[in-house]
Amino acid sequence: MTTRPDGGRAVIRLCGELDVAGSQELRVRLDEARREHGDHLVLDLTDLEFMDSGGLSVIVACYKAATAAGGSLVLAGPRPIVRRALEITGLHRRIPVKRTLQEALAVEPDRG
C-alpha cells in the first residue's frame, strides 16, 4: 500500500491480495490517510488481484467514516474479480466505482 496526496485527496494504492489477514493493516493505513490528508479518498484498486469479505468490510467502514465526516470515497480501476465482489455485494451502487484512476480523480469531491 502506498498513499499520496492529489488535489485535496489521498490516493491509496492497493496491491496484491486483500484478505482477512491484511484487512487490519488496511484499516490502520486508511485511518492514517484520513488524519494526514483529510476525508476525501480514492482507493486505486488497479493492482489489487483479490479481495475477500474482510477487505470489503474495511472499505465499507472507511466509506461510512469518510462520508460521516463530510468526505468522500471513490474506488478506481478494479480488476474483473474485484469488480465482481463489489457487484455481488451491491457496494458498486453505494460507493462510486470508476474504470480508471484518471476517471476517479476527475470526479470533483463534494465539499459540502
VOLOMI-971097 format. One record per residue: x, y, z of N, C-alpha, C, CB in turn; residue number from 1. Coordinates in steps of 0.1 Angstrom, whole numbers. Glycine has a CB too. Layout:
residues N
MARSE;X;Y;Z;X;Y;Z;X;Y;Z;X;Y;Z;NUM;
...
***
This chain:
residues 112
MARSE;8;-12;0;0;0;0;9;12;0;-9;0;12;1;
MARSE;5;22;-8;11;35;-8;0;46;-8;20;37;-21;2;
MARSE;4;57;-2;-5;68;-1;2;81;-6;-10;70;14;3;
MARSE;-6;89;-14;0;101;-19;-12;111;-20;7;100;-32;4;
MARSE;-9;124;-18;-19;134;-19;-21;138;-34;-15;147;-12;5;
MARSE;-33;141;-38;-36;146;-51;-48;154;-51;-38;133;-61;6;
MARSE;-47;167;-53;-58;176;-55;-67;177;-43;-65;173;-67;7;
MARSE;-62;176;-31;-70;177;-19;-76;163;-15;-81;186;-21;8;
MARSE;-71;153;-21;-75;139;-17;-63;131;-14;-83;133;-29;9;
MARSE;-65;120;-8;-55;110;-6;-58;98;-16;-54;104;9;10;
MARSE;-47;95;-23;-49;83;-32;-41;72;-26;-43;87;-47;11;
MARSE;-48;61;-23;-42;49;-16;-42;38;-26;-50;45;-3;12;
MARSE;-31;34;-30;-29;23;-40;-27;10;-33;-17;26;-49;13;
MARSE;-36;0;-36;-36;-13;-30;-30;-23;-41;-50;-18;-26;14;
MARSE;-22;-32;-36;-15;-42;-45;-17;-56;-39;-1;-38;-47;15;
MARSE;-17;-66;-48;-17;-80;-43;-31;-84;-39;-7;-81;-32;16;
MARSE;-31;-90;-27;-44;-96;-22;-48;-89;-10;-43;-111;-20;17;
MARSE;-61;-86;-9;-66;-80;4;-76;-90;10;-74;-67;1;18;
MARSE;-72;-97;20;-80;-107;27;-80;-104;42;-74;-121;24;19;
MARSE;-86;-113;49;-87;-111;64;-74;-107;70;-94;-123;70;20;
MARSE;-63;-114;65;-50;-112;71;-45;-98;69;-40;-122;65;21;
MARSE;-48;-91;58;-43;-78;56;-53;-67;59;-39;-77;42;22;
MARSE;-65;-71;63;-76;-61;65;-73;-51;76;-89;-67;67;23;
MARSE;-67;-56;87;-63;-47;98;-53;-36;94;-58;-55;110;24;
MARSE;-43;-41;86;-33;-31;82;-39;-21;73;-22;-39;74;25;
MARSE;-49;-25;64;-56;-15;56;-64;-5;64;-65;-22;46;26;
MARSE;-70;-10;74;-78;-1;83;-69;9;89;-85;-10;94;27;
MARSE;-58;5;94;-48;15;100;-43;25;90;-36;7;106;28;
MARSE;-40;20;78;-35;29;67;-45;39;63;-30;21;55;29;
MARSE;-58;35;62;-69;44;58;-71;54;69;-82;36;55;30;
MARSE;-70;50;81;-72;60;92;-60;70;92;-72;53;106;31;
MARSE;-48;65;89;-37;74;88;-39;84;77;-24;66;86;32;
MARSE;-43;79;65;-45;87;53;-55;98;56;-50;79;41;33;
MARSE;-66;95;63;-76;105;66;-71;115;76;-89;98;73;34;
MARSE;-63;111;86;-57;121;95;-47;130;88;-50;114;106;35;
MARSE;-39;125;79;-29;133;72;-34;141;61;-18;123;68;36;
MARSE;-44;136;53;-48;142;41;-62;146;40;-45;133;29;37;
MARSE;-70;143;50;-84;147;50;-93;135;46;-86;159;40;38;
MARSE;-106;139;45;-116;128;44;-120;125;30;-128;131;52;39;
MARSE;-113;131;20;-116;127;6;-106;117;1;-116;140;-3;40;
MARSE;-110;105;-2;-101;94;-5;-104;88;-19;-102;84;6;41;
MARSE;-94;83;-25;-95;75;-37;-87;62;-35;-90;82;-50;42;
MARSE;-94;51;-36;-87;38;-35;-84;33;-49;-95;27;-27;43;
MARSE;-71;32;-52;-66;28;-65;-65;12;-64;-53;34;-70;44;
MARSE;-75;5;-71;-75;-9;-70;-69;-16;-82;-90;-14;-68;45;
MARSE;-62;-8;-91;-57;-13;-103;-48;-26;-102;-49;-3;-110;46;
MARSE;-40;-26;-91;-31;-37;-89;-36;-47;-78;-17;-32;-86;47;
MARSE;-48;-46;-74;-54;-55;-64;-59;-67;-72;-65;-48;-56;48;
MARSE;-53;-79;-68;-57;-91;-75;-68;-99;-69;-44;-100;-76;49;
MARSE;-71;-96;-56;-81;-104;-49;-86;-96;-37;-76;-118;-45;50;
MARSE;-99;-97;-34;-104;-91;-22;-115;-100;-16;-109;-77;-25;51;
MARSE;-114;-103;-4;-125;-111;3;-134;-102;12;-119;-122;11;52;
MARSE;-142;-108;19;-152;-101;28;-145;-92;38;-161;-110;35;53;
MARSE;-133;-96;43;-126;-88;52;-122;-75;46;-113;-95;57;54;
MARSE;-117;-75;34;-113;-63;27;-126;-54;24;-106;-66;14;55;
MARSE;-136;-60;20;-149;-53;17;-154;-46;30;-160;-63;12;56;
MARSE;-153;-53;41;-157;-47;54;-149;-35;57;-156;-58;65;57;
MARSE;-136;-35;55;-128;-23;58;-132;-11;49;-113;-26;57;58;
MARSE;-134;-14;36;-138;-4;27;-152;2;30;-139;-10;12;59;
MARSE;-161;-6;34;-174;-1;39;-173;8;51;-184;-12;42;60;
MARSE;-165;4;61;-163;12;73;-156;25;70;-154;4;83;61;
MARSE;-146;25;60;-140;37;56;-149;46;49;-128;34;47;62;
MARSE;-158;41;41;-168;49;33;-177;56;43;-176;40;24;63;
MARSE;-182;48;53;-191;54;63;-184;65;71;-196;43;72;64;
MARSE;-172;62;75;-164;72;84;-161;85;75;-152;66;89;65;
MARSE;-157;83;63;-153;95;55;-166;103;52;-147;90;42;66;
MARSE;-176;97;48;-188;104;44;-195;111;56;-198;95;37;67;
MARSE;-194;104;68;-200;110;80;-192;122;84;-199;100;91;68;
MARSE;-179;123;80;-171;135;83;-172;145;72;-157;130;86;69;
MARSE;-180;143;62;-182;153;51;-172;150;40;-179;166;56;70;
MARSE;-166;138;40;-157;135;29;-163;126;19;-145;128;35;71;
MARSE;-154;119;11;-159;110;1;-149;99;-1;-160;118;-13;72;
MARSE;-154;88;-8;-145;77;-12;-149;73;-26;-147;65;-2;73;
MARSE;-139;71;-34;-141;67;-48;-132;55;-50;-139;78;-59;74;
MARSE;-137;44;-56;-129;32;-60;-125;33;-74;-136;19;-57;75;
MARSE;-112;31;-77;-107;32;-91;-101;20;-96;-97;44;-91;76;
MARSE;-104;16;-109;-97;6;-116;-98;-8;-111;-84;10;-118;77;
MARSE;-109;-13;-106;-109;-27;-101;-108;-37;-112;-121;-29;-93;78;
MARSE;-100;-47;-110;-99;-58;-120;-113;-66;-120;-87;-68;-116;79;
MARSE;-115;-74;-130;-128;-80;-130;-132;-88;-118;-128;-90;-142;80;
MARSE;-122;-95;-112;-126;-103;-100;-129;-95;-88;-114;-113;-96;81;
MARSE;-123;-83;-87;-126;-74;-76;-139;-67;-79;-114;-63;-74;82;
MARSE;-141;-63;-91;-154;-56;-95;-165;-66;-93;-153;-52;-110;83;
MARSE;-163;-78;-95;-174;-88;-93;-178;-89;-78;-169;-103;-98;84;
MARSE;-168;-88;-69;-171;-88;-55;-179;-76;-51;-158;-89;-47;85;
MARSE;-175;-64;-57;-183;-52;-54;-197;-53;-59;-176;-40;-61;86;
MARSE;-199;-60;-71;-212;-61;-77;-221;-71;-69;-211;-65;-91;87;
MARSE;-215;-82;-65;-222;-93;-58;-228;-87;-45;-213;-105;-55;88;
MARSE;-220;-79;-38;-224;-73;-25;-233;-60;-27;-212;-70;-17;89;
MARSE;-233;-55;-39;-241;-43;-42;-234;-30;-38;-254;-44;-34;90;
MARSE;-221;-31;-34;-214;-19;-30;-212;-10;-42;-200;-23;-24;91;
MARSE;-211;-15;-54;-209;-6;-65;-221;4;-67;-208;-14;-78;92;
MARSE;-232;1;-61;-244;11;-61;-243;21;-50;-257;3;-60;93;
MARSE;-235;18;-40;-233;27;-29;-221;36;-29;-234;19;-16;94;
MARSE;-210;29;-33;-197;36;-34;-193;38;-49;-186;28;-26;95;
MARSE;-190;50;-53;-187;53;-67;-175;44;-71;-183;67;-69;96;
MARSE;-176;37;-83;-165;29;-88;-163;34;-102;-169;14;-88;97;
MARSE;-150;38;-105;-146;43;-118;-137;33;-125;-140;57;-117;98;
MARSE;-137;33;-138;-129;23;-146;-114;26;-144;-132;24;-160;99;
MARSE;-110;38;-143;-95;41;-142;-93;51;-130;-90;47;-155;100;
MARSE;-80;52;-126;-77;62;-116;-79;76;-122;-62;60;-112;101;
MARSE;-76;78;-134;-78;92;-140;-93;96;-139;-74;92;-155;102;
MARSE;-102;86;-142;-117;89;-141;-120;92;-127;-125;77;-146;103;
MARSE;-115;85;-117;-118;87;-103;-113;101;-99;-112;77;-94;104;
MARSE;-101;105;-103;-96;118;-100;-103;130;-107;-81;119;-103;105;
MARSE;-110;127;-118;-118;137;-125;-131;140;-118;-121;132;-139;106;
MARSE;-135;131;-108;-147;134;-101;-144;144;-90;-153;121;-94;107;
MARSE;-151;155;-90;-148;166;-80;-155;161;-67;-154;179;-85;108;
MARSE;-147;161;-56;-153;156;-44;-163;167;-39;-141;155;-33;109;
MARSE;-173;162;-33;-184;170;-27;-178;176;-14;-197;163;-24;110;
MARSE;-176;189;-14;-170;196;-3;-181;202;6;-160;207;-7;111;
MARSE;-193;197;5;-204;201;14;-208;215;13;-200;198;28;112;
***
